[in-house]
Amino acid sequence: MLKDNPGAVLSASIADILYDEKEELLLVSYTNGKVEEFYGVIKEMYEEFRNSFFREKYFNDYIKNVYDFYFVRA
C-alpha cells in the first residue's frame, strides 16, 4: 500500500512522494511532470526524507544517486 504525505509541498522540484512499505518502493513526482520509482528504500529512510526540513537536499544526498530507479514518466 502506497503511503503519502497529503498536502505537503516537498521542494521547488519535488511535487509529491508515495511509499510502499511492503515493496520498499519510493515514488517521486517532480514539478516538471517526471515520475521516478526508487527501489529498496527502507521505511526509516522514507520517513527521514518525508520529515526533513530540507527535503530536496536530503533527496539529493541520500536517495537520488544511491538507490536504483526506474523512470515511470519522463
Phi and psi restraints in degrees (range 20) as a CNS / XPLOR table:
assign (resid 1 and name C) (resid 2 and name N)
       (resid 2 and name CA) (resid 2 and name C) 1.0 -77.4 20.0 2
assign (resid 2 and name N) (resid 2 and name CA)
       (resid 2 and name C) (resid 3 and name N) 1.0 132.2 20.0 2
assign (resid 2 and name C) (resid 3 and name N)
       (resid 3 and name CA) (resid 3 and name C) 1.0 -107.4 20.0 2
assign (resid 3 and name N) (resid 3 and name CA)
       (resid 3 and name C) (resid 4 and name N) 1.0 146.0 20.0 2
assign (resid 3 and name C) (resid 4 and name N)
       (resid 4 and name CA) (resid 4 and name C) 1.0 -132.5 20.0 2
assign (resid 4 and name N) (resid 4 and name CA)
       (resid 4 and name C) (resid 5 and name N) 1.0 -178.7 20.0 2
assign (resid 4 and name C) (resid 5 and name N)
       (resid 5 and name CA) (resid 5 and name C) 1.0 -124.2 20.0 2
assign (resid 5 and name N) (resid 5 and name CA)
       (resid 5 and name C) (resid 6 and name N) 1.0 79.3 20.0 2
assign (resid 5 and name C) (resid 6 and name N)
       (resid 6 and name CA) (resid 6 and name C) 1.0 -55.5 20.0 2
assign (resid 6 and name N) (resid 6 and name CA)
       (resid 6 and name C) (resid 7 and name N) 1.0 137.2 20.0 2
assign (resid 6 and name C) (resid 7 and name N)
       (resid 7 and name CA) (resid 7 and name C) 1.0 78.3 20.0 2
assign (resid 7 and name N) (resid 7 and name CA)
       (resid 7 and name C) (resid 8 and name N) 1.0 -1.9 20.0 2
assign (resid 7 and name C) (resid 8 and name N)
       (resid 8 and name CA) (resid 8 and name C) 1.0 -80.5 20.0 2
assign (resid 8 and name N) (resid 8 and name CA)
       (resid 8 and name C) (resid 9 and name N) 1.0 131.4 20.0 2
assign (resid 8 and name C) (resid 9 and name N)
       (resid 9 and name CA) (resid 9 and name C) 1.0 -94.5 20.0 2
assign (resid 9 and name N) (resid 9 and name CA)
       (resid 9 and name C) (resid 10 and name N) 1.0 115.4 20.0 2
assign (resid 9 and name C) (resid 10 and name N)
       (resid 10 and name CA) (resid 10 and name C) 1.0 -84.2 20.0 2
assign (resid 10 and name N) (resid 10 and name CA)
       (resid 10 and name C) (resid 11 and name N) 1.0 -41.6 20.0 2
assign (resid 10 and name C) (resid 11 and name N)
       (resid 11 and name CA) (resid 11 and name C) 1.0 -173.7 20.0 2
assign (resid 11 and name N) (resid 11 and name CA)
       (resid 11 and name C) (resid 12 and name N) 1.0 -177.3 20.0 2
assign (resid 11 and name C) (resid 12 and name N)
       (resid 12 and name CA) (resid 12 and name C) 1.0 -66.6 20.0 2
assign (resid 12 and name N) (resid 12 and name CA)
       (resid 12 and name C) (resid 13 and name N) 1.0 -28.7 20.0 2
assign (resid 12 and name C) (resid 13 and name N)
       (resid 13 and name CA) (resid 13 and name C) 1.0 -111.6 20.0 2
assign (resid 13 and name N) (resid 13 and name CA)
       (resid 13 and name C) (resid 14 and name N) 1.0 -19.2 20.0 2
assign (resid 13 and name C) (resid 14 and name N)
       (resid 14 and name CA) (resid 14 and name C) 1.0 -102.7 20.0 2
assign (resid 14 and name N) (resid 14 and name CA)
       (resid 14 and name C) (resid 15 and name N) 1.0 117.1 20.0 2
assign (resid 14 and name C) (resid 15 and name N)
       (resid 15 and name CA) (resid 15 and name C) 1.0 -86.5 20.0 2
assign (resid 15 and name N) (resid 15 and name CA)
       (resid 15 and name C) (resid 16 and name N) 1.0 -37.8 20.0 2
assign (resid 15 and name C) (resid 16 and name N)
       (resid 16 and name CA) (resid 16 and name C) 1.0 -161.8 20.0 2
assign (resid 16 and name N) (resid 16 and name CA)
       (resid 16 and name C) (resid 17 and name N) 1.0 156.8 20.0 2
assign (resid 16 and name C) (resid 17 and name N)
       (resid 17 and name CA) (resid 17 and name C) 1.0 -134.7 20.0 2
assign (resid 17 and name N) (resid 17 and name CA)
       (resid 17 and name C) (resid 18 and name N) 1.0 146.5 20.0 2
assign (resid 17 and name C) (resid 18 and name N)
       (resid 18 and name CA) (resid 18 and name C) 1.0 -130.7 20.0 2
assign (resid 18 and name N) (resid 18 and name CA)
       (resid 18 and name C) (resid 19 and name N) 1.0 151.1 20.0 2
assign (resid 18 and name C) (resid 19 and name N)
       (resid 19 and name CA) (resid 19 and name C) 1.0 -138.0 20.0 2
assign (resid 19 and name N) (resid 19 and name CA)
       (resid 19 and name C) (resid 20 and name N) 1.0 135.4 20.0 2
assign (resid 19 and name C) (resid 20 and name N)
       (resid 20 and name CA) (resid 20 and name C) 1.0 -110.9 20.0 2
assign (resid 20 and name N) (resid 20 and name CA)
       (resid 20 and name C) (resid 21 and name N) 1.0 105.3 20.0 2
assign (resid 20 and name C) (resid 21 and name N)
       (resid 21 and name CA) (resid 21 and name C) 1.0 -64.1 20.0 2
assign (resid 21 and name N) (resid 21 and name CA)
       (resid 21 and name C) (resid 22 and name N) 1.0 -41.6 20.0 2
assign (resid 21 and name C) (resid 22 and name N)
       (resid 22 and name CA) (resid 22 and name C) 1.0 -62.5 20.0 2
assign (resid 22 and name N) (resid 22 and name CA)
       (resid 22 and name C) (resid 23 and name N) 1.0 -42.3 20.0 2
assign (resid 22 and name C) (resid 23 and name N)
       (resid 23 and name CA) (resid 23 and name C) 1.0 -91.1 20.0 2
assign (resid 23 and name N) (resid 23 and name CA)
       (resid 23 and name C) (resid 24 and name N) 1.0 -5.9 20.0 2
assign (resid 23 and name C) (resid 24 and name N)
       (resid 24 and name CA) (resid 24 and name C) 1.0 51.3 20.0 2
assign (resid 24 and name N) (resid 24 and name CA)
       (resid 24 and name C) (resid 25 and name N) 1.0 51.0 20.0 2
assign (resid 24 and name C) (resid 25 and name N)
       (resid 25 and name CA) (resid 25 and name C) 1.0 -117.2 20.0 2
assign (resid 25 and name N) (resid 25 and name CA)
       (resid 25 and name C) (resid 26 and name N) 1.0 126.4 20.0 2
assign (resid 25 and name C) (resid 26 and name N)
       (resid 26 and name CA) (resid 26 and name C) 1.0 -111.4 20.0 2
assign (resid 26 and name N) (resid 26 and name CA)
       (resid 26 and name C) (resid 27 and name N) 1.0 122.4 20.0 2
assign (resid 26 and name C) (resid 27 and name N)
       (resid 27 and name CA) (resid 27 and name C) 1.0 -104.7 20.0 2
assign (resid 27 and name N) (resid 27 and name CA)
       (resid 27 and name C) (resid 28 and name N) 1.0 122.2 20.0 2
assign (resid 27 and name C) (resid 28 and name N)
       (resid 28 and name CA) (resid 28 and name C) 1.0 -115.9 20.0 2
assign (resid 28 and name N) (resid 28 and name CA)
       (resid 28 and name C) (resid 29 and name N) 1.0 122.9 20.0 2
assign (resid 28 and name C) (resid 29 and name N)
       (resid 29 and name CA) (resid 29 and name C) 1.0 -104.7 20.0 2
assign (resid 29 and name N) (resid 29 and name CA)
       (resid 29 and name C) (resid 30 and name N) 1.0 131.1 20.0 2
assign (resid 29 and name C) (resid 30 and name N)
       (resid 30 and name CA) (resid 30 and name C) 1.0 -100.1 20.0 2
assign (resid 30 and name N) (resid 30 and name CA)
       (resid 30 and name C) (resid 31 and name N) 1.0 158.7 20.0 2
assign (resid 30 and name C) (resid 31 and name N)
       (resid 31 and name CA) (resid 31 and name C) 1.0 -66.0 20.0 2
assign (resid 31 and name N) (resid 31 and name CA)
       (resid 31 and name C) (resid 32 and name N) 1.0 -19.8 20.0 2
assign (resid 31 and name C) (resid 32 and name N)
       (resid 32 and name CA) (resid 32 and name C) 1.0 -86.6 20.0 2
assign (resid 32 and name N) (resid 32 and name CA)
       (resid 32 and name C) (resid 33 and name N) 1.0 3.5 20.0 2
assign (resid 32 and name C) (resid 33 and name N)
       (resid 33 and name CA) (resid 33 and name C) 1.0 96.3 20.0 2
assign (resid 33 and name N) (resid 33 and name CA)
       (resid 33 and name C) (resid 34 and name N) 1.0 -11.9 20.0 2
assign (resid 33 and name C) (resid 34 and name N)
       (resid 34 and name CA) (resid 34 and name C) 1.0 -71.0 20.0 2
assign (resid 34 and name N) (resid 34 and name CA)
       (resid 34 and name C) (resid 35 and name N) 1.0 145.0 20.0 2
assign (resid 34 and name C) (resid 35 and name N)
       (resid 35 and name CA) (resid 35 and name C) 1.0 -132.8 20.0 2
assign (resid 35 and name N) (resid 35 and name CA)
       (resid 35 and name C) (resid 36 and name N) 1.0 134.1 20.0 2
assign (resid 35 and name C) (resid 36 and name N)
       (resid 36 and name CA) (resid 36 and name C) 1.0 -130.1 20.0 2
assign (resid 36 and name N) (resid 36 and name CA)
       (resid 36 and name C) (resid 37 and name N) 1.0 146.5 20.0 2
assign (resid 36 and name C) (resid 37 and name N)
       (resid 37 and name CA) (resid 37 and name C) 1.0 -108.1 20.0 2
assign (resid 37 and name N) (resid 37 and name CA)
       (resid 37 and name C) (resid 38 and name N) 1.0 130.8 20.0 2
assign (resid 37 and name C) (resid 38 and name N)
       (resid 38 and name CA) (resid 38 and name C) 1.0 -111.2 20.0 2
assign (resid 38 and name N) (resid 38 and name CA)
       (resid 38 and name C) (resid 39 and name N) 1.0 131.5 20.0 2
assign (resid 38 and name C) (resid 39 and name N)
       (resid 39 and name CA) (resid 39 and name C) 1.0 -102.8 20.0 2
assign (resid 39 and name N) (resid 39 and name CA)
       (resid 39 and name C) (resid 40 and name N) 1.0 145.4 20.0 2
assign (resid 39 and name C) (resid 40 and name N)
       (resid 40 and name CA) (resid 40 and name C) 1.0 79.2 20.0 2
assign (resid 40 and name N) (resid 40 and name CA)
       (resid 40 and name C) (resid 41 and name N) 1.0 18.3 20.0 2
assign (resid 40 and name C) (resid 41 and name N)
       (resid 41 and name CA) (resid 41 and name C) 1.0 -81.7 20.0 2
assign (resid 41 and name N) (resid 41 and name CA)
       (resid 41 and name C) (resid 42 and name N) 1.0 116.1 20.0 2
assign (resid 41 and name C) (resid 42 and name N)
       (resid 42 and name CA) (resid 42 and name C) 1.0 -74.0 20.0 2
assign (resid 42 and name N) (resid 42 and name CA)
       (resid 42 and name C) (resid 43 and name N) 1.0 157.6 20.0 2
assign (resid 42 and name C) (resid 43 and name N)
       (resid 43 and name CA) (resid 43 and name C) 1.0 -55.2 20.0 2
assign (resid 43 and name N) (resid 43 and name CA)
       (resid 43 and name C) (resid 44 and name N) 1.0 -42.1 20.0 2
assign (resid 43 and name C) (resid 44 and name N)
       (resid 44 and name CA) (resid 44 and name C) 1.0 -63.3 20.0 2
assign (resid 44 and name N) (resid 44 and name CA)
       (resid 44 and name C) (resid 45 and name N) 1.0 -37.7 20.0 2
assign (resid 44 and name C) (resid 45 and name N)
       (resid 45 and name CA) (resid 45 and name C) 1.0 -65.8 20.0 2
assign (resid 45 and name N) (resid 45 and name CA)
       (resid 45 and name C) (resid 46 and name N) 1.0 -44.6 20.0 2
assign (resid 45 and name C) (resid 46 and name N)
       (resid 46 and name CA) (resid 46 and name C) 1.0 -58.7 20.0 2
assign (resid 46 and name N) (resid 46 and name CA)
       (resid 46 and name C) (resid 47 and name N) 1.0 -46.5 20.0 2
assign (resid 46 and name C) (resid 47 and name N)
       (resid 47 and name CA) (resid 47 and name C) 1.0 -65.1 20.0 2
assign (resid 47 and name N) (resid 47 and name CA)
       (resid 47 and name C) (resid 48 and name N) 1.0 -39.9 20.0 2
assign (resid 47 and name C) (resid 48 and name N)
       (resid 48 and name CA) (resid 48 and name C) 1.0 -63.7 20.0 2
assign (resid 48 and name N) (resid 48 and name CA)
       (resid 48 and name C) (resid 49 and name N) 1.0 -41.6 20.0 2
assign (resid 48 and name C) (resid 49 and name N)
       (resid 49 and name CA) (resid 49 and name C) 1.0 -62.6 20.0 2
assign (resid 49 and name N) (resid 49 and name CA)
       (resid 49 and name C) (resid 50 and name N) 1.0 -50.0 20.0 2
assign (resid 49 and name C) (resid 50 and name N)
       (resid 50 and name CA) (resid 50 and name C) 1.0 -59.3 20.0 2
assign (resid 50 and name N) (resid 50 and name CA)
       (resid 50 and name C) (resid 51 and name N) 1.0 -37.6 20.0 2
assign (resid 50 and name C) (resid 51 and name N)
       (resid 51 and name CA) (resid 51 and name C) 1.0 -93.4 20.0 2
assign (resid 51 and name N) (resid 51 and name CA)
       (resid 51 and name C) (resid 52 and name N) 1.0 -3.0 20.0 2
assign (resid 51 and name C) (resid 52 and name N)
       (resid 52 and name CA) (resid 52 and name C) 1.0 -67.9 20.0 2
assign (resid 52 and name N) (resid 52 and name CA)
       (resid 52 and name C) (resid 53 and name N) 1.0 139.3 20.0 2
assign (resid 52 and name C) (resid 53 and name N)
       (resid 53 and name CA) (resid 53 and name C) 1.0 -70.8 20.0 2
assign (resid 53 and name N) (resid 53 and name CA)
       (resid 53 and name C) (resid 54 and name N) 1.0 -39.6 20.0 2
assign (resid 53 and name C) (resid 54 and name N)
       (resid 54 and name CA) (resid 54 and name C) 1.0 -104.2 20.0 2
assign (resid 54 and name N) (resid 54 and name CA)
       (resid 54 and name C) (resid 55 and name N) 1.0 73.8 20.0 2
assign (resid 54 and name C) (resid 55 and name N)
       (resid 55 and name CA) (resid 55 and name C) 1.0 -61.8 20.0 2
assign (resid 55 and name N) (resid 55 and name CA)
       (resid 55 and name C) (resid 56 and name N) 1.0 -42.0 20.0 2
assign (resid 55 and name C) (resid 56 and name N)
       (resid 56 and name CA) (resid 56 and name C) 1.0 -65.4 20.0 2
assign (resid 56 and name N) (resid 56 and name CA)
       (resid 56 and name C) (resid 57 and name N) 1.0 -39.9 20.0 2
assign (resid 56 and name C) (resid 57 and name N)
       (resid 57 and name CA) (resid 57 and name C) 1.0 -64.3 20.0 2
assign (resid 57 and name N) (resid 57 and name CA)
       (resid 57 and name C) (resid 58 and name N) 1.0 -45.1 20.0 2
assign (resid 57 and name C) (resid 58 and name N)
       (resid 58 and name CA) (resid 58 and name C) 1.0 -58.5 20.0 2
assign (resid 58 and name N) (resid 58 and name CA)
       (resid 58 and name C) (resid 59 and name N) 1.0 -47.0 20.0 2
assign (resid 58 and name C) (resid 59 and name N)
       (resid 59 and name CA) (resid 59 and name C) 1.0 -58.7 20.0 2
assign (resid 59 and name N) (resid 59 and name CA)
       (resid 59 and name C) (resid 60 and name N) 1.0 -48.4 20.0 2
assign (resid 59 and name C) (resid 60 and name N)
       (resid 60 and name CA) (resid 60 and name C) 1.0 -65.4 20.0 2
assign (resid 60 and name N) (resid 60 and name CA)
       (resid 60 and name C) (resid 61 and name N) 1.0 -36.8 20.0 2
assign (resid 60 and name C) (resid 61 and name N)
       (resid 61 and name CA) (resid 61 and name C) 1.0 -80.0 20.0 2
assign (resid 61 and name N) (resid 61 and name CA)
       (resid 61 and name C) (resid 62 and name N) 1.0 -35.4 20.0 2
assign (resid 61 and name C) (resid 62 and name N)
       (resid 62 and name CA) (resid 62 and name C) 1.0 -119.1 20.0 2
assign (resid 62 and name N) (resid 62 and name CA)
       (resid 62 and name C) (resid 63 and name N) 1.0 -10.5 20.0 2
assign (resid 62 and name C) (resid 63 and name N)
       (resid 63 and name CA) (resid 63 and name C) 1.0 -125.0 20.0 2
assign (resid 63 and name N) (resid 63 and name CA)
       (resid 63 and name C) (resid 64 and name N) 1.0 -53.4 20.0 2
assign (resid 63 and name C) (resid 64 and name N)
       (resid 64 and name CA) (resid 64 and name C) 1.0 -51.4 20.0 2
assign (resid 64 and name N) (resid 64 and name CA)
       (resid 64 and name C) (resid 65 and name N) 1.0 -50.6 20.0 2
assign (resid 64 and name C) (resid 65 and name N)
       (resid 65 and name CA) (resid 65 and name C) 1.0 -104.5 20.0 2
assign (resid 65 and name N) (resid 65 and name CA)
       (resid 65 and name C) (resid 66 and name N) 1.0 15.9 20.0 2
assign (resid 65 and name C) (resid 66 and name N)
       (resid 66 and name CA) (resid 66 and name C) 1.0 -108.8 20.0 2
assign (resid 66 and name N) (resid 66 and name CA)
       (resid 66 and name C) (resid 67 and name N) 1.0 -44.8 20.0 2
assign (resid 66 and name C) (resid 67 and name N)
       (resid 67 and name CA) (resid 67 and name C) 1.0 -96.9 20.0 2
assign (resid 67 and name N) (resid 67 and name CA)
       (resid 67 and name C) (resid 68 and name N) 1.0 148.1 20.0 2
assign (resid 67 and name C) (resid 68 and name N)
       (resid 68 and name CA) (resid 68 and name C) 1.0 -65.3 20.0 2
assign (resid 68 and name N) (resid 68 and name CA)
       (resid 68 and name C) (resid 69 and name N) 1.0 146.1 20.0 2
assign (resid 68 and name C) (resid 69 and name N)
       (resid 69 and name CA) (resid 69 and name C) 1.0 -143.3 20.0 2
assign (resid 69 and name N) (resid 69 and name CA)
       (resid 69 and name C) (resid 70 and name N) 1.0 165.9 20.0 2
assign (resid 69 and name C) (resid 70 and name N)
       (resid 70 and name CA) (resid 70 and name C) 1.0 -135.7 20.0 2
assign (resid 70 and name N) (resid 70 and name CA)
       (resid 70 and name C) (resid 71 and name N) 1.0 134.8 20.0 2
assign (resid 70 and name C) (resid 71 and name N)
       (resid 71 and name CA) (resid 71 and name C) 1.0 -76.1 20.0 2
assign (resid 71 and name N) (resid 71 and name CA)
       (resid 71 and name C) (resid 72 and name N) 1.0 116.8 20.0 2
assign (resid 71 and name C) (resid 72 and name N)
       (resid 72 and name CA) (resid 72 and name C) 1.0 -82.0 20.0 2
assign (resid 72 and name N) (resid 72 and name CA)
       (resid 72 and name C) (resid 73 and name N) 1.0 -42.9 20.0 2
assign (resid 72 and name C) (resid 73 and name N)
       (resid 73 and name CA) (resid 73 and name C) 1.0 -144.8 20.0 2
assign (resid 73 and name N) (resid 73 and name CA)
       (resid 73 and name C) (resid 74 and name N) 1.0 123.3 20.0 2
